[in-house]
Amino acid sequence: MEGVKLERWGYEVKTSSDSCISAINAYYHQVLSYGRERRVILEAAEHDKDCVLANILAAQFLSSSDSFKASLHIRAAKSRLDEATTYEKAVFYAVCYLISDDRDDEVAVASHSKLLKEFPRDLLSLKRTQILCFYMGRPDLCFDIIHQVLPYNQQEDFIFGILAFSLLELGQMSDAEEAAKKGLKINKHDCWSQHAHDCCFKEAVQFMEECSSTWSSCSSFMYTHNWWHVALCYLEGHSPMRKVLEIYDNHIWKELEKPDAVHPEVYLNALGLLLRVYVRGELDVFGNRLKVLADCVADQANWYLECHLDLLILWALANTGEVSKAEDLLEGLKSRHSKMIKKKQQLMQTGVQLAEALYAYGRGNDEKALELLGPDFDANACKMIGASDEQLDVFNEVWYSLLLNTGRAAKAIEVIEKRIKKREGAPFLWRLLERAYSMVGRQEAAAVSEKARTLEAAYFK
């Protein structure tokens, strides 16, 4: 057809501009690779101001940062919708609903699932679906849709990294690693295939550090998140704390020096790491870094962007004496929660309770924090805050510590023993169990201590 070109997936787009199509394809790559140049989609709309696909994708890109400019792109797309291809119309309606203020997340997933049935090679729409399901805490929904499109994308870049992450979130570790291996055969730079590589702490560090030269083009989030994983491996493997500190200084905090750094994305990984260090009682090694970080996130420009980030900010502010700021943030979260649609309100109630508990924990009120978390807390029930299982696990560690700090040794033994069955190789869990056994005078404390020492000696020197 005259004035119609094919984009990366082979679907028709109404445009006469090769440059517009090139920019759209570049945007696909940037999103799927978590690249730093996602703004390239704005160039697509500049090359062809009438292109519906370019405009609606630009609107989504701008929707979280500049709602006015986003609305202009929606208006431009809508004005040419009658001339658009079937594919463009499907994307237009799915994205418009996705970025609407009063969306129902389940309806948004359903609209994307319908789009992908007709256009199964559209991995950008699949990625949008994955992110949406992630913030719903529903990796099962995403898994079903991935399998819906997988037969059409067996040799496609990024598909197996997307699959691997969903499998990880469903606890299917061996299947996730198998998918990751397939992804790395297609593209060894696929960060999500790298991310799902399953191995012991020492081997994981070696693998990730070998991959690290490919991360320089990643977004602030992905770059610092990958290094966060490396730092966690050092922590879990009982490496000297200076190794964790070096990663924090040289690969997380230093990201802020880059002119195109997205600061909240860095703060998320920095706070997540420092909370882990704090739970382990090692924060003194980091000097005043938590205070410096807390001063940065006290700026309200960093609030209400990500629920997971808000919760970590709450803890940091409360812990460093910024109590009034922490209270402002907590009240703001509660206010926003009260204005959500009922279904979303119910979903996010657990997140609000976790926020209140982290505020109390930050202030040193362990009894109150434990009361808020409850006797049957499981961080995996908090996926709706927008965090992966591994990101959530620190909140389980907080809970274990609270149980021990408040003298609930019997309950701590019950839950830590259960957790060790899944993570037998984690020395920190054995140290917590040793502490719990010692509190109740159990003779097994000595054997548990020896087990911890053996694991600590096995990983890093």
DODOBA-147262 format. One record per residue (C-alpha): z, x, y negated; residue in one letter. Coordinates in pm, 1 decimal. Example, Ala and Ser with C-alpha at 12.3 -4.5 7.8 and 13.67 -1.06 7.14 Angstrom:
# residues 2
> c3, c1, c2, resn
> 780.0, 1230.0, 450.0, a
> 714.0, 1367.0, 106.0, s
This chain:
# residues 461
> c3, c1, c2, resn
> 0.0, 0.0, 0.0, m
> -75.8, 114.2, -351.4, e
> 231.3, 233.4, -535.4, g
> 439.6, 252.2, -216.4, v
> 575.0, 575.0, -65.9, k
> 785.2, 659.1, 238.9, l
> 1129.9, 808.3, 199.9, e
> 1308.4, 1040.0, 445.9, r
> 1368.7, 776.2, 712.6, w
> 1009.9, 652.5, 697.4, g
> 1090.3, 330.8, 508.6, y
> 875.9, 197.1, 224.2, e
> 980.9, 236.7, -138.7, v
> 792.3, 83.9, -431.4, k
> 713.3, 381.8, -654.7, t
> 417.8, 597.9, -754.0, s
> 639.0, 897.1, -827.7, s
> 661.4, 1179.8, -576.1, d
> 943.3, 1324.5, -784.0, s
> 1140.5, 1001.4, -752.4, c
> 1108.9, 1008.4, -372.1, i
> 1201.7, 1377.8, -362.2, s
> 1516.0, 1309.9, -563.7, a
> 1609.5, 1015.8, -337.4, i
> 1566.4, 1234.7, -30.6, n
> 1769.8, 1511.9, -192.8, a
> 2045.6, 1259.4, -259.9, y
> 2046.6, 1155.6, 105.6, y
> 2100.3, 1518.6, 203.4, h
> 2374.3, 1571.9, -55.3, q
> 2572.1, 1267.4, 58.9, v
> 2536.7, 1338.7, 429.9, l
> 2620.9, 1708.5, 390.0, s
> 2902.2, 1639.7, 138.6, y
> 2715.8, 1852.9, -112.1, g
> 2797.8, 1925.9, -475.2, r
> 2471.7, 1791.1, -620.5, e
> 2498.7, 1417.0, -564.4, r
> 2407.6, 1359.1, -927.8, r
> 2047.9, 1423.3, -824.0, v
> 2011.6, 1047.5, -768.1, i
> 2018.6, 1000.7, -1146.9, l
> 1701.9, 1211.8, -1162.2, e
> 1531.5, 969.0, -925.8, a
> 1592.2, 683.4, -1169.6, a
> 1466.6, 900.8, -1456.6, e
> 1143.2, 978.1, -1271.0, h
> 1082.8, 606.8, -1212.6, d
> 1297.8, 372.6, -1419.1, k
> 1151.4, 74.3, -1231.6, d
> 1229.9, 194.5, -878.7, c
> 1477.1, -48.5, -721.1, v
> 1606.8, 195.4, -458.9, l
> 1661.1, 474.7, -712.9, a
> 1847.7, 241.7, -947.3, n
> 2074.6, 77.8, -692.5, i
> 2171.7, 413.7, -540.6, l
> 2238.0, 548.0, -891.2, a
> 2455.4, 241.2, -957.1, a
> 2663.9, 311.3, -649.5, q
> 2700.8, 677.4, -745.7, f
> 2826.2, 580.7, -1093.0, l
> 3033.4, 278.1, -989.5, s
> 3362.3, 467.7, -956.3, s
> 3324.7, 676.7, -1273.5, s
> 3115.2, 482.8, -1526.9, d
> 3097.6, 108.5, -1463.4, s
> 2890.7, 44.9, -1777.4, f
> 2610.5, 283.8, -1678.2, k
> 2630.1, 152.2, -1322.6, a
> 2573.3, -201.1, -1453.6, s
> 2263.6, -83.4, -1643.2, l
> 2114.5, 51.9, -1321.3, h
> 2197.7, -270.6, -1136.6, i
> 2024.2, -465.8, -1412.1, r
> 1719.3, -237.0, -1393.1, a
> 1701.3, -277.6, -1015.3, a
> 1741.3, -653.4, -1034.2, k
> 1463.5, -687.3, -1291.6, s
> 1213.3, -539.7, -1042.7, r
> 1352.9, -689.6, -724.9, l
> 1060.2, -927.7, -672.3, d
> 825.7, -627.1, -649.1, e
> 1053.3, -426.6, -416.8, a
> 991.5, -364.0, -47.6, t
> 1189.8, -540.1, 223.8, t
> 1391.6, -221.9, 280.4, y
> 1479.2, -186.0, -87.0, e
> 1591.3, -548.2, -107.4, k
> 1817.8, -503.6, 195.7, a
> 1978.2, -194.5, 41.8, v
> 2007.6, -364.6, -298.1, f
> 2202.8, -663.3, -164.8, y
> 2425.8, -452.3, 61.3, a
> 2516.1, -204.1, -214.5, v
> 2559.6, -472.8, -482.1, c
> 2816.7, -646.9, -265.7, y
> 2981.8, -318.1, -171.2, l
> 3050.1, -223.4, -533.7, i
> 3148.5, -573.5, -650.7, s
> 3506.0, -618.2, -772.1, d
> 3596.2, -904.7, -540.1, d
> 3433.2, -788.7, -218.9, r
> 3568.6, -873.0, 124.5, d
> 3549.3, -550.5, 324.4, d
> 3464.5, -726.2, 650.2, e
> 3173.5, -904.2, 482.2, v
> 3055.3, -571.3, 336.8, a
> 3058.7, -415.5, 685.3, v
> 2873.0, -714.8, 826.6, a
> 2603.3, -688.0, 558.3, s
> 2555.3, -318.8, 636.2, h
> 2546.8, -389.1, 1009.3, s
> 2271.1, -644.5, 948.1, k
> 2079.5, -393.7, 733.4, l
> 2105.5, -129.5, 1005.8, l
> 1976.9, -364.0, 1273.6, k
> 1653.2, -391.2, 1077.6, e
> 1649.5, -32.5, 949.1, f
> 1840.5, 172.0, 1210.7, p
> 1724.2, 513.0, 1086.8, r
> 1890.8, 470.3, 746.4, d
> 2176.0, 717.2, 790.6, l
> 2282.4, 683.2, 427.3, l
> 2366.8, 316.8, 490.0, s
> 2541.7, 425.2, 809.7, l
> 2747.7, 673.5, 607.4, k
> 2843.6, 401.2, 359.0, r
> 2952.3, 189.2, 653.4, t
> 3159.3, 472.6, 799.3, q
> 3339.7, 530.1, 470.0, i
> 3404.4, 157.8, 428.5, l
> 3548.0, 131.9, 781.1, c
> 3757.4, 443.4, 715.3, f
> 3929.1, 277.5, 419.8, y
> 3980.9, -35.5, 627.5, m
> 4149.5, 169.9, 899.0, g
> 3886.4, 39.9, 1147.0, r
> 3711.0, 329.7, 1322.8, p
> 3635.9, 87.9, 1607.8, d
> 3405.6, -116.7, 1383.3, l
> 3222.0, 194.9, 1275.5, c
> 3191.9, 319.8, 1633.9, f
> 3015.4, -1.3, 1737.9, d
> 2763.8, 27.3, 1452.4, i
> 2697.6, 396.5, 1524.2, i
> 2611.8, 305.7, 1883.0, h
> 2384.1, 34.1, 1750.0, q
> 2169.1, 294.6, 1570.5, v
> 2219.2, 599.9, 1794.9, l
> 1914.2, 539.9, 2018.9, p
> 1687.5, 561.3, 1711.9, y
> 1838.4, 888.3, 1582.9, n
> 1883.8, 1115.8, 1884.2, q
> 1728.6, 1418.1, 1711.5, q
> 1837.7, 1330.5, 1359.2, e
> 2051.5, 1564.1, 1152.6, d
> 2409.9, 1445.3, 1081.9, f
> 2418.8, 1155.8, 1331.9, i
> 2636.8, 1338.0, 1583.1, f
> 2877.1, 1459.5, 1315.5, g
> 2922.8, 1096.4, 1208.0, i
> 2975.9, 996.9, 1571.8, l
> 3219.3, 1284.4, 1633.4, a
> 3445.8, 1183.4, 1346.2, f
> 3464.2, 822.8, 1465.9, s
> 3553.4, 943.2, 1814.9, l
> 3826.9, 1164.5, 1670.2, l
> 3974.2, 866.2, 1486.1, e
> 3972.4, 670.1, 1811.7, l
> 4162.1, 950.6, 1986.0, g
> 3869.0, 1041.3, 2212.9, q
> 3896.9, 1416.8, 2162.3, m
> 3677.0, 1543.3, 2447.0, s
> 3397.8, 1297.5, 2361.4, d
> 3426.1, 1399.8, 1995.6, a
> 3381.6, 1765.3, 2086.7, e
> 3080.7, 1682.4, 2301.9, e
> 2920.0, 1493.6, 2011.5, a
> 3005.9, 1781.1, 1776.8, a
> 2831.1, 2030.9, 2005.7, k
> 2515.6, 1816.5, 1999.0, k
> 2536.4, 1801.3, 1620.3, g
> 2575.0, 2177.5, 1586.9, l
> 2268.2, 2233.1, 1806.9, k
> 2064.4, 2030.6, 1556.8, i
> 2231.5, 2177.5, 1246.9, n
> 2499.0, 2446.6, 1274.8, k
> 2590.9, 2380.4, 907.7, h
> 2687.3, 2014.7, 963.2, d
> 3044.4, 2014.1, 829.9, c
> 3150.1, 1707.1, 1028.8, w
> 3029.9, 1859.4, 1354.7, s
> 3225.3, 2172.7, 1261.4, q
> 3522.0, 1952.5, 1172.9, h
> 3537.4, 1795.4, 1520.4, a
> 3532.5, 2126.7, 1710.2, h
> 3832.2, 2093.0, 1941.7, d
> 4016.7, 2409.1, 2039.7, c
> 4353.4, 2579.5, 2019.8, c
> 4490.9, 2698.4, 1686.6, f
> 4383.2, 3063.2, 1709.6, k
> 4033.0, 2979.8, 1838.2, e
> 4001.0, 2701.2, 1579.5, a
> 4076.3, 2944.1, 1296.8, v
> 3820.2, 3191.3, 1427.2, q
> 3555.0, 2919.5, 1461.6, f
> 3620.7, 2766.8, 1118.7, m
> 3632.5, 3101.1, 939.3, e
> 3300.4, 3193.6, 1099.3, e
> 3160.7, 2868.0, 957.8, c
> 3318.6, 2917.5, 613.6, s
> 3018.8, 3099.9, 464.7, s
> 2829.2, 2768.7, 486.5, t
> 3084.1, 2574.7, 280.1, w
> 3000.1, 2707.8, -65.9, s
> 2753.1, 2424.8, -127.6, s
> 3005.9, 2159.3, -23.6, c
> 3177.5, 1922.5, -264.9, s
> 3524.0, 2008.5, -392.0, s
> 3673.0, 1773.1, -135.8, f
> 3484.4, 1909.2, 163.3, m
> 3524.7, 2274.2, 66.1, y
> 3901.0, 2249.3, 19.1, t
> 3940.0, 2009.3, 312.4, h
> 3779.9, 2257.1, 549.8, n
> 4015.7, 2528.2, 426.9, w
> 4303.0, 2279.2, 455.9, w
> 4216.2, 2255.3, 825.2, h
> 4224.6, 2634.0, 857.6, v
> 4561.7, 2644.6, 682.8, a
> 4694.3, 2375.4, 918.9, l
> 4588.1, 2581.7, 1217.7, c
> 4784.5, 2875.2, 1079.6, y
> 5083.2, 2646.9, 1019.8, l
> 5065.8, 2486.2, 1362.4, e
> 5019.4, 2823.3, 1528.3, g
> 5325.9, 2965.0, 1352.0, h
> 5128.9, 3224.5, 1159.4, s
> 5313.2, 3416.0, 884.7, p
> 5343.3, 3182.6, 585.8, m
> 5162.4, 3435.9, 366.8, r
> 4839.2, 3343.2, 550.8, k
> 4882.5, 2980.5, 448.1, v
> 4966.0, 3088.0, 93.6, l
> 4651.5, 3302.9, 76.5, e
> 4435.6, 3005.9, 175.1, i
> 4607.5, 2784.9, -81.0, y
> 4555.9, 3036.6, -362.2, d
> 4209.3, 3168.8, -273.8, n
> 4031.4, 2867.3, -124.6, h
> 4206.9, 2552.4, -248.2, i
> 4360.3, 2617.3, -589.3, w
> 4082.5, 2856.9, -689.2, k
> 3827.5, 2576.9, -647.3, e
> 3958.1, 2437.4, -976.7, l
> 3804.7, 2735.5, -1158.7, e
> 3451.6, 2619.1, -1073.2, k
> 3281.1, 2436.5, -1361.6, p
> 3167.8, 2150.4, -1137.1, d
> 3497.2, 2112.0, -949.2, a
> 3623.4, 1756.3, -900.7, v
> 3995.1, 1808.5, -959.4, h
> 4142.2, 1503.9, -777.7, p
> 3953.0, 1605.2, -462.7, e
> 4125.3, 1944.1, -478.0, v
> 4466.4, 1794.7, -554.3, y
> 4446.4, 1576.0, -243.1, l
> 4414.4, 1874.6, -9.8, n
> 4658.8, 2088.8, -209.1, a
> 4929.9, 1820.8, -198.0, l
> 4867.1, 1745.4, 168.4, g
> 4920.3, 2111.7, 251.8, l
> 5231.2, 2155.7, 37.5, l
> 5395.3, 1848.6, 192.1, l
> 5346.8, 2004.9, 536.8, r
> 5498.3, 2329.5, 413.6, v
> 5790.4, 2139.0, 258.0, y
> 5867.8, 1949.7, 580.5, v
> 5884.9, 2285.1, 758.0, r
> 6133.8, 2415.5, 503.3, g
> 5901.8, 2693.0, 384.3, e
> 5820.3, 2582.6, 30.0, l
> 6017.8, 2870.4, -125.1, d
> 5737.1, 3104.1, -16.4, v
> 5508.9, 2912.8, -254.4, f
> 5723.3, 2978.4, -560.7, g
> 5661.7, 2725.5, -837.5, n
> 5324.3, 2608.7, -707.7, r
> 5439.8, 2255.8, -631.3, l
> 5574.1, 2220.9, -986.3, k
> 5245.3, 2349.1, -1131.8, v
> 5055.1, 2102.4, -914.8, l
> 5289.9, 1816.7, -1005.1, a
> 5232.0, 1885.4, -1375.2, d
> 4857.0, 1848.7, -1314.2, c
> 4881.8, 1520.7, -1122.3, v
> 5126.4, 1375.3, -1375.7, a
> 4811.0, 1311.8, -1580.6, d
> 4731.0, 944.8, -1519.9, q
> 4359.6, 1023.3, -1507.6, a
> 4428.9, 1127.7, -1146.3, n
> 4601.6, 802.0, -1050.8, w
> 4456.9, 500.9, -866.8, y
> 4148.2, 688.0, -746.2, l
> 4257.5, 715.0, -382.7, e
> 4559.9, 546.7, -224.9, c
> 4626.6, 854.3, -9.5, h
> 4626.4, 1074.7, -319.0, l
> 4857.4, 833.1, -504.0, d
> 5113.4, 854.6, -223.9, l
> 5110.8, 1234.0, -225.2, l
> 5138.1, 1237.3, -606.1, i
> 5439.6, 1005.0, -582.3, l
> 5619.2, 1246.7, -351.3, w
> 5532.5, 1549.2, -568.6, a
> 5646.0, 1386.0, -893.0, l
> 5969.6, 1260.0, -742.5, a
> 6040.1, 1593.8, -575.3, n
> 5990.7, 1796.8, -893.5, t
> 6205.0, 1578.2, -1118.5, g
> 5925.2, 1379.2, -1283.7, e
> 6108.9, 1060.8, -1192.6, v
> 5990.9, 838.2, -1478.1, s
> 5629.3, 933.0, -1408.5, k
> 5679.8, 863.8, -1039.1, a
> 5830.3, 524.9, -1119.4, e
> 5534.1, 441.9, -1343.7, d
> 5293.5, 526.1, -1064.0, l
> 5489.9, 327.5, -807.1, l
> 5508.1, 21.2, -1032.7, e
> 5135.9, 53.7, -1100.3, g
> 5061.7, 59.1, -727.7, l
> 5274.4, -251.5, -673.8, k
> 5102.7, -428.8, -962.3, s
> 4758.1, -349.6, -825.5, r
> 4868.7, -462.4, -482.1, h
> 4983.2, -800.3, -619.4, s
> 4637.2, -862.7, -767.6, k
> 4439.5, -795.6, -447.4, m
> 4280.5, -1075.1, -251.0, i
> 4522.4, -1205.6, 14.5, k
> 4351.2, -1034.4, 308.4, k
> 4353.2, -697.3, 131.7, k
> 4711.2, -754.7, 17.3, q
> 4828.4, -800.0, 374.0, q
> 4636.0, -495.4, 489.4, l
> 4780.6, -271.0, 218.2, m
> 5144.0, -386.6, 251.9, q
> 5215.9, -99.1, 491.8, t
> 5072.3, 144.1, 237.1, g
> 5304.0, 12.1, -34.2, v
> 5606.1, 54.2, 192.9, q
> 5499.6, 411.6, 268.0, l
> 5467.2, 474.0, -107.6, a
> 5822.5, 350.7, -166.0, e
> 5949.6, 567.3, 120.5, a
> 5779.2, 880.0, -13.2, l
> 5928.3, 816.4, -356.0, y
> 6275.4, 796.6, -200.0, a
> 6205.3, 1103.7, 15.0, y
> 6092.8, 1298.3, -290.3, g
> 6417.4, 1209.6, -466.7, r
> 6622.5, 1324.2, -166.6, g
> 6736.2, 973.9, -67.9, n
> 6680.5, 1015.0, 304.8, d
> 6869.9, 701.6, 409.7, e
> 6659.7, 482.0, 181.0, k
> 6336.6, 651.3, 288.1, a
> 6422.1, 598.4, 655.1, l
> 6515.2, 235.2, 592.4, e
> 6175.9, 177.6, 428.8, l
> 5983.2, 343.6, 711.6, l
> 6178.3, 148.9, 971.0, g
> 6286.4, 226.9, 1327.6, p
> 5938.0, 204.9, 1478.8, d
> 5727.8, 389.0, 1221.3, f
> 5386.7, 517.4, 1329.5, d
> 5170.3, 686.9, 1068.1, a
> 4856.3, 582.9, 1255.7, n
> 4930.3, 227.8, 1142.4, a
> 4868.6, 349.9, 784.7, c
> 4497.4, 429.4, 816.4, k
> 4422.7, 182.0, 538.6, m
> 4546.8, 434.2, 278.4, i
> 4224.4, 627.3, 343.6, g
> 4349.7, 912.0, 559.4, a
> 4245.7, 1054.5, 894.3, s
> 4481.2, 1084.2, 1189.6, d
> 4537.9, 1450.7, 1111.4, e
> 4608.2, 1377.0, 744.8, q
> 4846.9, 1099.5, 845.5, l
> 5040.7, 1311.4, 1092.3, d
> 5247.7, 1471.7, 816.1, v
> 5407.8, 1131.3, 753.9, f
> 5518.8, 1125.3, 1118.2, n
> 5670.9, 1468.0, 1058.9, e
> 5852.1, 1332.8, 752.9, v
> 5989.6, 1049.9, 969.2, w
> 6110.7, 1287.1, 1240.8, y
> 6284.7, 1497.6, 975.9, s
> 6445.9, 1189.9, 823.1, l
> 6580.2, 1084.5, 1162.7, l
> 6736.0, 1427.1, 1209.8, l
> 6861.8, 1455.9, 852.2, n
> 7044.5, 1122.7, 882.4, t
> 7195.9, 1193.1, 1224.3, g
> 6968.1, 969.8, 1435.5, r
> 6927.3, 1239.7, 1699.7, a
> 6884.1, 1002.9, 1995.3, a
> 6596.4, 819.2, 1826.5, k
> 6446.2, 1152.6, 1717.4, a
> 6454.4, 1279.3, 2077.7, i
> 6280.9, 962.7, 2199.1, e
> 5989.7, 982.0, 1953.4, v
> 5948.6, 1360.9, 1951.0, i
> 5938.9, 1380.3, 2331.5, e
> 5670.4, 1112.2, 2327.9, k
> 5471.3, 1302.2, 2065.9, r
> 5500.1, 1633.8, 2252.7, i
> 5324.8, 1478.1, 2552.3, k
> 5015.4, 1452.9, 2329.9, k
> 5065.5, 1781.1, 2140.1, r
> 5243.1, 2009.0, 2382.6, e
> 5110.8, 2322.2, 2214.1, g
> 5268.1, 2259.4, 1870.1, a
> 5568.4, 2491.9, 1819.5, p
> 5704.1, 2289.5, 1525.0, f
> 5756.4, 1983.4, 1744.7, l
> 5950.1, 2192.1, 1994.9, w
> 6167.3, 2325.6, 1711.2, r
> 6241.2, 1969.4, 1600.4, l
> 6327.8, 1877.4, 1958.7, l
> 6552.9, 2182.1, 1987.1, e
> 6736.5, 2069.7, 1675.0, r
> 6776.1, 1716.9, 1810.0, a
> 6905.6, 1838.2, 2148.3, y
> 7151.9, 2068.4, 1974.9, s
> 7283.9, 1779.6, 1764.8, m
> 7382.5, 1584.6, 2076.9, v
> 7492.7, 1889.6, 2275.9, g
> 7224.1, 1877.9, 2542.8, r
> 7194.7, 2194.3, 2752.0, q
> 6813.4, 2173.7, 2747.7, e
> 6820.8, 2297.8, 2387.5, a
> 6806.8, 2660.6, 2508.1, a
> 6501.0, 2597.6, 2726.9, a
> 6327.3, 2411.8, 2445.4, v
> 6402.6, 2699.6, 2209.3, s
> 6245.9, 2942.2, 2456.3, e
> 5939.2, 2718.5, 2486.7, k
> 5901.2, 2720.9, 2107.6, a
> 5936.6, 3100.8, 2093.8, r
> 5674.1, 3144.2, 2364.3, t
> 5425.1, 2924.4, 2179.9, l
> 5498.8, 3093.8, 1846.7, e
> 5430.9, 3435.2, 1998.9, a
> 5109.9, 3321.4, 2169.9, a
> 4900.8, 3229.2, 1867.1, y
> 4920.9, 3466.4, 1573.9, f
> 5094.9, 3793.0, 1495.7, k
